[in-house]
Amino acid sequence: MPICIIAFVGVQGRNILNTAIVPLLGVTLNVVMLIGVVYFSITGGGSTQVDAIIAGVFSIAWLVIGFGYLYVRKLVSGVPILYPRDHQAKQSVLASVPTPVSL
């Protein structure tokens, strides 16, 4: 799901066409195009087939490494992978609290 749809979920007066339908259509068309390119590169044979399989293996490995990094970072530092819904409200409250001045 595109970040545009997630970003505008709670916004009042949003345009549903620009913030939901068009991004969803764009994601759908991009995924269909990706599937078509991968299908034709694998069924094409020759070096294209080998290159597509190698690229797929590296992509999946990088995805696993990325999620592993996020999980280990969460365990070590305590920083959550996804922030709670009220994260921005908490940050704005903390920003408005004056800091003590030391002499």
Protein Blocks (a to p, Z undefined) as FASTA:
>chain_A
ZZklmmmmmpghiafklmmmmmmmmmmmmmmmmmmmmmmmmmngpjllmmmmmmmmmmmm
mmmmmmmmmmmmmmmnopafbdcfklmmmmmmmmmpccdddZZ
